[in-house]
Amino acid sequence: MEEKIIRSAIQAHESKKSFHFEFREELKPKQIDNAIRSYAKGVTAAEVIAVLDETMLSNGKKGYLVTEKGIYSSTMFNKKANPLPLDHMVSVEVEESDCIVTYEDGTKRSFFFSIHKEFPEILNTILKGRNQNVSGPEKPAKAVEASKPVAEPKPSKPPKQAEPPKPVEPPKQAEPPKPVEPPKQAEPPKQAEPSKPVEPPKQAEPAKPVEPPKEMGQKESAEPSREEKKYKIAVVGEAESGRHTLVERLLESGKLSDDISLIIFENPLELFRYLEEPGAYLNGYIGVCDATTGTSDELTDSIRIMSGKQIPLSALFFNKRDLFLDDEMFQLSAIMTLGDMEDMGFDGFYQPESVEILLGRLFSVPVYIGSAVDIRANDLEPEFGTAVQELVLGLNAHEGVLPNGETEPVSLEELISRYQA
């Protein structure tokens, strides 16, 4: 689909909402890079036409990305189904909040467009624009023929003299680029083979010392701790999600069961290597999500690792709820993340009607919404600390859920490429 048709359609249905499409030239390079890395792998920055960034901090990690190939989404449909093709569409229909696109080969694609009511309108405009583009050029061609009689037919012969453009052939002389062959001398980089010492990252195995956080709240040595603390719970999430702060609150509560050991993992690679150690085990894990940014790669990869090892999710903690002054903004962020959890096999997590103003546990599923900071020190309402109190009860009860079906596995090589310093 031509870029000009897509741009015209987006401009025709420009939204005044907080989250709306912005064209490539209006975006920060980091927004585009994050969007591509998060849900549009294989796309180049030059191919991006527009992005609808749904993150609170405008980091591009969640939302929609448009190219001539189609629309990529972090949540609208399964990432494996990205993109939604814009070519060969024959109809776009709406049924409540679902958009159904039918293609020339008879296949149909259906997706939930949530609050973005402009999506079906944009698709319909693109469809109409393509149809006009296909039938339009033939008519002007006839008009050109009609104009010929206006210009005396005889002088029409001179246009044959217009053949001089043939001299344009000289560009063939552009063959000189062959001398570019000298760059072959660039072969010396082979000497760069000393880069092999990069192997030392294998020494990154000292990640084992991460075990000290296991003793958070313990005074005895590591050996006796293994005898006393038998129920091990990992704490995972991106660096800025507030994992350490949450662990502090849980330990300060004084109500966490003595048989529970909390282990903070700095990244999925560290988690993977820990579980590969002989005798290593985990009974569950807490996924900490920064509500202002939504699902992170670190959280997703950690869930994939845990699901592959059949380790249950003890809790999903939506942190930093206090940073949202607008309930609708929080609701959108939460809905997107809960939709991601459903996509990863956690049935029942997607409850959009329940997350708008709730603080605490999300009913029957182990989802907790609140803040991990010290409520009194930050002058927050007591309700923001409810989630931590209820999380303690869930952990003491050794609650945990496993996803239904198989989760896409993650390899060590993949993790090293993403998280190896």
C-alpha positions as CSV (number, residue, x, y, z in Angstrom):
1,M,0.0,0.0,0.0
2,E,1.4,3.4,-1.0
3,E,2.6,5.6,1.9
4,K,0.7,8.7,0.6
5,I,-2.6,6.8,0.8
6,I,-1.9,5.7,4.4
7,R,-0.8,9.1,5.5
8,S,-3.9,10.7,4.0
9,A,-6.1,8.2,5.8
10,I,-4.5,8.8,9.2
11,Q,-4.7,12.6,8.7
12,A,-8.3,12.3,7.7
13,H,-9.1,10.7,11.1
14,E,-6.7,12.5,13.3
15,S,-7.6,11.9,17.0
16,K,-7.4,14.4,19.8
17,K,-7.0,11.8,22.4
18,S,-3.9,11.5,24.6
19,F,-2.8,8.5,22.6
20,H,-2.9,9.2,18.8
21,F,-0.8,8.5,15.7
22,E,2.3,10.6,15.1
23,F,4.2,10.4,11.8
24,R,7.8,9.3,11.6
25,E,9.2,12.8,11.4
26,E,7.4,13.8,14.6
27,L,8.8,10.8,16.6
28,K,12.0,10.4,18.6
29,P,14.4,7.8,17.2
30,K,14.3,5.9,20.5
31,Q,10.5,5.7,20.3
32,I,10.7,4.1,16.8
33,D,13.6,1.8,17.9
34,N,11.7,0.6,21.0
35,A,8.5,0.0,19.0
36,I,10.4,-2.1,16.4
37,R,12.2,-4.1,19.1
38,S,9.1,-4.7,21.2
39,Y,6.5,-5.8,18.6
40,A,7.6,-5.1,15.0
41,K,10.9,-7.1,14.6
42,G,12.3,-7.0,11.1
43,V,11.0,-3.6,10.3
44,T,13.5,-0.8,9.6
45,A,13.2,2.8,10.9
46,A,12.9,4.0,7.3
47,E,9.9,1.8,6.7
48,V,7.9,3.3,9.6
49,I,5.1,5.7,8.5
50,A,3.5,6.4,11.9
51,V,3.3,5.2,15.5
52,L,0.6,5.4,18.1
53,D,2.5,5.3,21.4
54,E,0.4,4.0,24.3
55,T,3.1,4.4,27.0
56,M,2.9,7.0,29.7
57,L,6.5,8.0,29.2
58,S,6.4,8.0,25.4
59,N,9.1,5.3,25.2
60,G,7.4,3.5,22.3
61,K,7.3,0.0,23.8
62,K,3.5,-0.4,23.5
63,G,1.1,0.7,20.8
64,Y,0.8,0.5,17.1
65,L,3.2,0.9,14.2
66,V,2.3,1.4,10.6
67,T,4.3,0.6,7.4
68,E,3.3,0.0,3.8
69,K,3.1,-3.7,4.7
70,G,0.5,-3.2,7.4
71,I,-0.2,-2.4,11.0
72,Y,1.8,-3.9,13.8
73,S,0.4,-4.0,17.4
74,S,1.8,-4.8,20.8
75,T,-1.7,-6.0,22.0
76,M,-4.4,-5.8,19.3
77,F,-3.6,-9.2,18.1
78,N,-1.0,-12.0,18.6
79,K,2.5,-10.8,17.8
80,K,2.9,-13.8,15.5
81,A,0.0,-12.4,13.4
82,N,1.8,-9.1,12.9
83,P,1.3,-7.2,10.7
84,L,-2.4,-6.7,9.7
85,P,-2.0,-6.5,5.9
86,L,-3.2,-3.3,4.2
87,D,-3.1,-4.7,0.7
88,H,-5.8,-6.8,-1.0
89,M,-8.5,-5.7,1.5
90,V,-12.1,-5.9,0.0
91,S,-14.1,-4.9,3.1
92,V,-13.9,-3.5,6.6
93,E,-16.8,-4.1,9.0
94,V,-17.5,-3.3,12.6
95,E,-19.3,-5.5,15.1
96,E,-19.5,-3.8,18.5
97,S,-15.8,-3.3,19.4
98,D,-14.5,-5.8,16.9
99,C,-13.2,-4.9,13.4
100,I,-13.4,-7.6,10.7
101,V,-11.2,-7.2,7.6
102,T,-11.9,-9.4,4.6
103,Y,-9.3,-10.0,1.9
104,E,-9.4,-10.9,-1.8
105,D,-8.6,-14.5,-1.1
106,G,-11.6,-14.8,1.2
107,T,-9.6,-14.8,4.5
108,K,-10.8,-12.7,7.4
109,R,-8.9,-11.0,10.2
110,S,-10.7,-9.9,13.3
111,F,-9.4,-7.7,16.1
112,F,-10.6,-5.8,19.2
113,F,-9.9,-2.0,18.7
114,S,-10.7,-1.0,22.3
115,I,-11.0,2.8,22.6
116,H,-9.4,3.4,19.2
117,K,-12.6,3.9,17.3
118,E,-10.7,5.6,14.5
119,F,-9.0,2.3,13.4
120,P,-11.9,0.9,11.3
121,E,-12.4,4.4,9.8
122,I,-8.7,4.6,8.9
123,L,-8.8,1.1,7.3
124,N,-11.9,2.0,5.3
125,T,-10.3,5.2,4.0
126,I,-7.2,3.3,3.0
127,L,-9.4,0.8,1.2
128,K,-11.3,3.6,-0.7
129,G,-8.0,5.3,-1.5
130,R,-6.5,2.2,-3.0
131,N,-9.6,1.6,-5.1
132,Q,-9.6,5.1,-6.4
133,N,-5.9,4.8,-7.1
134,V,-6.4,1.7,-9.2
135,S,-9.3,3.1,-11.3
136,G,-8.2,6.8,-11.3
137,P,-5.2,6.8,-13.6
138,E,-7.0,5.3,-16.6
139,K,-9.5,8.3,-16.8
140,P,-6.8,11.0,-16.9
141,A,-5.1,9.0,-19.7
142,K,-8.2,9.5,-21.9
143,A,-8.3,13.2,-21.0
144,V,-4.7,13.5,-22.3
145,E,-5.9,12.0,-25.6
146,A,-8.7,14.6,-25.8
147,S,-6.2,17.4,-25.2
148,K,-4.3,16.2,-28.3
149,P,-6.8,17.6,-30.7
150,V,-6.5,21.0,-29.0
151,A,-2.8,21.0,-30.0
152,E,-2.7,20.6,-33.8
153,P,-2.0,16.9,-34.5
154,K,0.7,17.7,-37.0
155,P,3.0,19.3,-34.5
156,S,2.6,16.2,-32.5
157,K,5.5,14.8,-34.6
158,P,8.1,16.9,-32.8
159,P,7.5,15.0,-29.7
160,K,9.2,12.2,-31.5
161,Q,12.2,14.4,-31.5
162,A,11.8,14.2,-27.7
163,E,13.8,11.0,-28.2
164,P,16.9,12.9,-27.2
165,P,16.3,11.7,-23.6
166,K,18.1,8.6,-24.9
167,P,21.4,10.4,-24.1
168,V,20.4,9.6,-20.5
169,E,22.2,6.4,-21.3
170,P,25.5,8.0,-20.1
171,P,24.6,7.0,-16.5
172,K,25.9,3.6,-17.7
173,Q,29.2,5.3,-17.1
174,A,28.3,5.0,-13.5
175,E,30.1,1.7,-13.8
176,P,33.2,3.4,-12.2
177,P,31.8,2.4,-8.8
178,K,33.7,-0.8,-9.6
179,P,36.8,0.9,-8.2
180,V,35.0,0.6,-4.9
181,E,36.6,-2.8,-4.8
182,P,39.4,-1.4,-2.7
183,P,37.2,-1.7,0.4
184,K,38.1,-5.3,0.2
185,Q,41.2,-4.2,1.9
186,A,38.9,-3.8,4.8
187,E,39.7,-7.5,5.3
188,P,42.2,-6.5,8.1
189,P,39.2,-6.4,10.5
190,K,39.8,-10.1,10.5
191,Q,42.5,-9.3,12.8
192,A,39.7,-8.1,15.0
193,E,39.5,-11.8,15.9
194,P,40.9,-10.9,19.3
195,S,37.3,-10.0,19.9
196,K,37.1,-13.7,20.9
197,P,38.0,-12.6,24.4
198,V,34.3,-11.5,24.4
199,E,33.9,-15.0,25.7
200,P,34.6,-13.8,29.2
201,P,31.0,-12.8,29.6
202,K,30.6,-16.5,30.4
203,Q,32.3,-15.5,33.6
204,A,29.1,-13.5,34.1
205,E,28.2,-16.7,36.0
206,P,29.1,-14.8,39.1
207,A,25.5,-13.9,38.8
208,K,25.3,-16.6,41.4
209,P,26.1,-14.0,44.1
210,V,22.6,-12.7,43.3
211,E,21.7,-15.4,45.8
212,P,22.3,-12.9,48.7
213,P,19.0,-11.3,48.0
214,K,17.6,-14.7,48.9
215,E,18.8,-14.0,52.4
216,M,16.9,-10.7,52.5
217,G,15.3,-10.8,55.9
218,Q,17.7,-13.5,57.2
219,K,20.6,-13.3,59.6
220,E,21.9,-16.8,59.5
221,S,24.4,-18.2,56.9
222,A,23.5,-19.5,53.5
223,E,23.5,-23.1,54.6
224,P,21.1,-23.0,57.4
225,S,18.9,-20.6,55.4
226,R,18.3,-23.4,52.9
227,E,16.9,-25.5,55.7
228,E,14.7,-22.8,57.1
229,K,13.6,-21.0,53.9
230,K,12.2,-23.7,51.6
231,Y,9.6,-21.8,49.6
232,K,11.6,-19.8,47.1
233,I,9.9,-17.0,45.2
234,A,11.7,-15.0,42.5
235,V,11.0,-11.3,41.9
236,V,11.3,-10.3,38.2
237,G,10.6,-7.3,36.0
238,E,12.4,-4.5,34.3
239,A,15.0,-2.4,36.2
240,E,12.7,0.6,36.9
241,S,9.7,-1.5,37.9
242,G,10.3,-1.2,41.6
243,R,11.3,-4.8,42.4
244,H,13.7,-3.9,45.2
245,T,11.2,-1.4,46.8
246,L,8.5,-4.1,46.7
247,V,10.7,-6.6,48.5
248,E,11.5,-4.0,51.1
249,R,7.8,-3.4,51.8
250,L,7.1,-7.1,52.0
251,L,9.9,-7.7,54.5
252,E,9.0,-4.6,56.5
253,S,5.4,-5.8,56.9
254,G,6.6,-8.4,59.4
255,K,3.8,-10.7,58.3
256,L,5.6,-12.6,55.6
257,S,5.8,-16.3,56.5
258,D,9.2,-17.5,57.7
259,D,9.4,-20.3,55.2
260,I,9.4,-17.8,52.3
261,S,12.6,-16.6,50.6
262,L,12.4,-13.7,48.1
263,I,15.1,-13.7,45.3
264,I,15.5,-10.6,43.1
265,F,16.8,-11.4,39.6
266,E,18.3,-8.4,37.7
267,N,17.4,-9.7,34.3
268,P,16.1,-12.9,32.5
269,L,19.6,-14.1,31.6
270,E,20.5,-14.2,35.3
271,L,17.3,-16.1,36.0
272,F,17.9,-18.6,33.2
273,R,21.5,-19.3,34.4
274,Y,20.3,-19.7,38.0
275,L,17.7,-22.4,37.0
276,E,20.4,-24.3,35.0
277,E,22.5,-24.8,38.2
278,P,22.4,-28.3,39.7
279,G,19.8,-28.4,42.5
280,A,18.5,-24.9,41.8
281,Y,14.7,-24.5,42.1
282,L,11.9,-21.9,42.5
283,N,8.4,-22.4,43.8
284,G,6.9,-19.3,42.3
285,Y,7.6,-15.8,41.1
286,I,6.3,-12.3,41.4
287,G,6.2,-10.3,38.1
288,V,6.5,-6.6,38.9
289,C,5.1,-4.3,36.2
290,D,5.6,-0.6,36.0
291,A,2.1,0.6,35.3
292,T,3.3,3.7,33.5
293,T,5.0,1.6,30.8
294,G,3.1,-1.7,30.8
295,T,4.5,-5.1,29.9
296,S,8.3,-5.1,29.5
297,D,10.6,-7.4,27.6
298,E,12.2,-8.4,30.9
299,L,8.9,-9.4,32.3
300,T,7.8,-11.3,29.2
301,D,11.0,-13.2,28.9
302,S,11.0,-14.1,32.6
303,I,7.4,-15.4,32.2
304,R,8.5,-17.5,29.2
305,I,11.4,-19.0,31.2
306,M,9.2,-19.8,34.2
307,S,6.4,-21.3,32.1
308,G,8.9,-23.5,30.3
309,K,10.1,-24.8,33.7
310,Q,6.5,-25.2,34.9
311,I,7.0,-22.6,37.7
312,P,3.7,-21.0,38.7
313,L,3.1,-17.2,38.8
314,S,2.6,-16.2,42.4
315,A,1.5,-12.7,41.6
316,L,1.5,-9.9,39.0
317,F,2.1,-6.6,40.8
318,F,1.0,-3.4,39.1
319,N,3.3,-0.9,40.7
320,K,3.3,3.0,40.7
321,R,-0.5,3.3,40.6
322,D,-0.1,6.5,42.5
323,L,1.5,8.2,39.5
324,F,-1.8,8.1,37.6
325,L,-4.1,11.1,38.3
326,D,-6.3,10.0,35.4
327,D,-8.1,6.7,36.0
328,E,-8.8,6.3,32.3
329,M,-5.1,6.4,31.5
330,F,-4.4,3.7,34.1
331,Q,-7.2,1.6,32.8
332,L,-5.8,1.7,29.3
333,S,-2.3,0.7,30.5
334,A,-3.7,-2.1,32.7
335,I,-6.0,-3.5,30.0
336,M,-3.1,-3.7,27.6
337,T,-0.9,-5.6,30.1
338,L,-3.7,-8.0,31.2
339,G,-4.3,-8.7,27.5
340,D,-0.7,-9.6,27.1
341,M,-1.1,-12.0,30.1
342,E,-4.1,-13.6,28.4
343,D,-2.0,-14.0,25.2
344,M,0.6,-15.9,27.2
345,G,-2.0,-18.3,28.5
346,F,-3.2,-16.8,31.8
347,D,-6.9,-17.2,31.4
348,G,-9.2,-14.9,33.4
349,F,-6.6,-12.1,33.7
350,Y,-8.3,-9.8,31.2
351,Q,-10.9,-8.0,33.3
352,P,-11.1,-4.5,31.8
353,E,-14.2,-3.6,33.7
354,S,-12.5,-4.1,37.0
355,V,-9.3,-2.2,36.9
356,E,-10.3,1.5,36.5
357,I,-10.3,2.5,40.1
358,L,-9.4,-0.7,42.0
359,L,-6.6,-0.7,44.5
360,G,-5.6,-4.1,45.9
361,R,-6.2,-7.5,44.5
362,L,-8.1,-8.0,41.3
363,F,-10.7,-10.4,42.6
364,S,-9.9,-14.1,42.0
365,V,-6.7,-13.8,40.0
366,P,-3.3,-13.1,41.6
367,V,-3.1,-9.5,40.2
368,Y,-2.4,-6.7,42.6
369,I,-2.7,-3.0,41.9
370,G,-1.1,-0.4,44.1
371,S,2.2,1.2,45.1
372,A,5.4,-0.4,46.6
373,V,6.7,2.9,48.1
374,D,6.4,3.7,51.8
375,I,2.8,5.1,52.0
376,R,3.4,7.3,55.0
377,A,6.8,8.7,53.8
378,N,5.2,9.6,50.5
379,D,2.0,11.0,52.0
380,L,-0.2,8.7,50.0
381,E,-3.7,7.4,50.9
382,P,-3.7,4.1,52.8
383,E,-5.5,2.4,50.0
384,F,-2.4,2.5,47.8
385,G,-0.7,0.1,50.3
386,T,-3.5,-2.4,50.3
387,A,-2.0,-4.3,47.4
388,V,1.2,-5.1,49.4
389,Q,-0.9,-6.3,52.4
390,E,-3.0,-8.5,50.3
391,L,0.1,-9.8,48.4
392,V,1.6,-11.0,51.7
393,L,-1.6,-13.1,52.3
394,G,-1.4,-14.6,48.8
395,L,2.3,-15.5,49.2
396,N,1.8,-17.0,52.7
397,A,-1.0,-19.2,51.1
398,H,1.6,-20.4,48.5
399,E,-0.8,-19.4,45.7
400,G,0.3,-19.8,42.1
401,V,-1.1,-20.3,38.6
402,L,0.3,-21.8,35.5
403,P,-0.6,-20.7,31.9
404,N,-2.8,-22.9,29.7
405,G,-1.1,-24.4,26.7
406,E,2.5,-24.1,25.7
407,T,4.5,-20.8,25.9
408,E,7.0,-19.8,23.3
409,P,10.4,-21.0,24.6
410,V,13.4,-18.8,25.0
411,S,17.0,-19.8,24.3
412,L,20.2,-18.9,26.1
413,E,21.6,-17.3,22.9
414,E,18.5,-15.1,22.6
415,L,18.9,-13.9,26.2
416,I,22.6,-13.3,25.9
417,S,22.0,-11.1,22.8
418,R,19.4,-9.0,24.8
419,Y,20.9,-8.8,28.3
420,Q,24.6,-9.6,28.2
421,A,26.4,-6.4,29.1
